[in-house]
Amino acid sequence: MAPAELVPDGCAGRVLLVDADDLLPTLPDGAFQLIYVDPPFNTGKTQARGALKYADAFDDYLGFLGPKLEHLRRLLRADGTLYVHLDQREAHYVKVALDTIFGRDAFLNEVIWAYDYGGRRADRWPQKHDTLLVYVKTPGGHFFDRDQIDRVPYLAPGLVTPAKRERGKLPTDVWWNTIVPTNSREKTGYPTQKPEAILKRVIQASSAPGEVVFDCFAGSGTTGVVARSLGRRFLLADSNPEAIEVIRARLGPTDVAYP
């Protein structure tokens, strides 16, 4: 499969029902400018909401994820960027693995997505953030379009000029954004669904219009929804048939190729 064939002509995107371990070896080197993955977090339980569910327990998490990360580096273009979305359970182990696979000089950012929603524990600080580990194929040679990123309000607007207050500021590596609310138009019912706002920032910054964005843990299809809305194309894959049905319902049939 050549890069030009990843998404059929006339389609905004393509969705595949396939395990990443089977798909990744078949894809060509340097196919993608941006890859975003949101793998299972190794919570030690089955993630479920209604009929939607998937196993999320691994005795050897790096044995599960590491070979995929090696392929993802191969699949990045010279100016490409990889975002790996995790939480506190495995982020530090995966960062060490990524340092080995990409080289420590290829580490770009540790982005913290902070939110304030859900339960509280009486015996510890509540865990209210995820981590996005960001690595590039070519240190210093990656694509990053800061002018396309939506600006955010200043936290201390009284300390800046009116012009700066009006314009807002570029986000830092800490992103404050709620989870997908229960009554949101985005809500699909898929467990672990991520907000469109998080993917919007990733795709705006690290891909050019018209590029194909790749996600091999597609889940509820947020990557495809946002990529299409921003004028990018997408290749999504997931091994869960229920996820593919959620994606189909969310993206619709008009400009997407399905299994």
Rosetta blueprint (number, residue, H / E / L):
1 M L
2 A L
3 P H
4 A H
5 E H
6 L L
7 V L
8 P L
9 D L
10 G L
11 C L
12 A L
13 G E
14 R E
15 V E
16 L E
17 L E
18 V L
19 D L
20 A H
21 D H
22 D H
23 L H
24 L H
25 P H
26 T H
27 L L
28 P L
29 D L
30 G L
31 A L
32 F E
33 Q E
34 L E
35 I E
36 Y E
37 V E
38 D L
39 P L
40 P L
41 F L
42 N L
43 T L
44 G L
45 K E
46 T E
47 Q E
48 A E
49 R E
50 G L
51 A L
52 L E
53 K E
54 Y E
55 A E
56 D E
57 A L
58 F L
59 D L
60 D L
61 Y H
62 L H
63 G H
64 F H
65 L H
66 G H
67 P H
68 K H
69 L H
70 E H
71 H H
72 L H
73 R H
74 R H
75 L H
76 L E
77 R E
78 A E
79 D E
80 G E
81 T E
82 L E
83 Y E
84 V E
85 H E
86 L E
87 D L
88 Q L
89 R L
90 E L
91 A H
92 H H
93 Y H
94 V H
95 K H
96 V H
97 A H
98 L H
99 D H
100 T H
101 I H
102 F H
103 G L
104 R H
105 D H
106 A H
107 F E
108 L E
109 N E
110 E E
111 V E
112 I E
113 W E
114 A E
115 Y L
116 D L
117 Y L
118 G L
119 G L
120 R L
121 R L
122 A L
123 D L
124 R L
125 W L
126 P L
127 Q L
128 K L
129 H E
130 D E
131 T E
132 L E
133 L E
134 V E
135 Y E
136 V E
137 K L
138 T L
139 P L
140 G L
141 G L
142 H L
143 F L
144 F L
145 D L
146 R H
147 D H
148 Q H
149 I L
150 D L
151 R L
152 V E
153 P L
154 Y L
155 L L
156 A L
157 P H
158 G H
159 L H
160 V L
161 T L
162 P H
163 A H
164 K H
165 R H
166 E H
167 R H
168 G L
169 K E
170 L L
171 P L
172 T L
173 D L
174 V E
175 W E
176 W E
177 N L
178 T L
179 I L
180 V L
181 P L
182 T L
183 N L
184 S L
185 R L
186 E L
187 K L
188 T L
189 G L
190 Y L
191 P L
192 T L
193 Q L
194 K L
195 P L
196 E H
197 A H
198 I H
199 L H
200 K H
201 R H
202 V H
203 I H
204 Q H
205 A H
206 S H
207 S L
208 A L
209 P L
210 G L
211 E L
212 V E
213 V E
214 F E
215 D E
216 C L
217 F L
218 A L
219 G L
220 S L
221 G L
222 T H
223 T H
224 G H
225 V H
226 V H
227 A H
228 R H
229 S H
230 L L
231 G L
232 R L
233 R E
234 F E
235 L E
236 L E
237 A E
238 D E
239 S L
240 N L
241 P H
242 E H
243 A H
244 I H
245 E H
246 V H
247 I H
248 R H
249 A H
250 R H
251 L H
252 G L
253 P L
254 T L
255 D L
256 V E
257 A E
258 Y L
259 P L
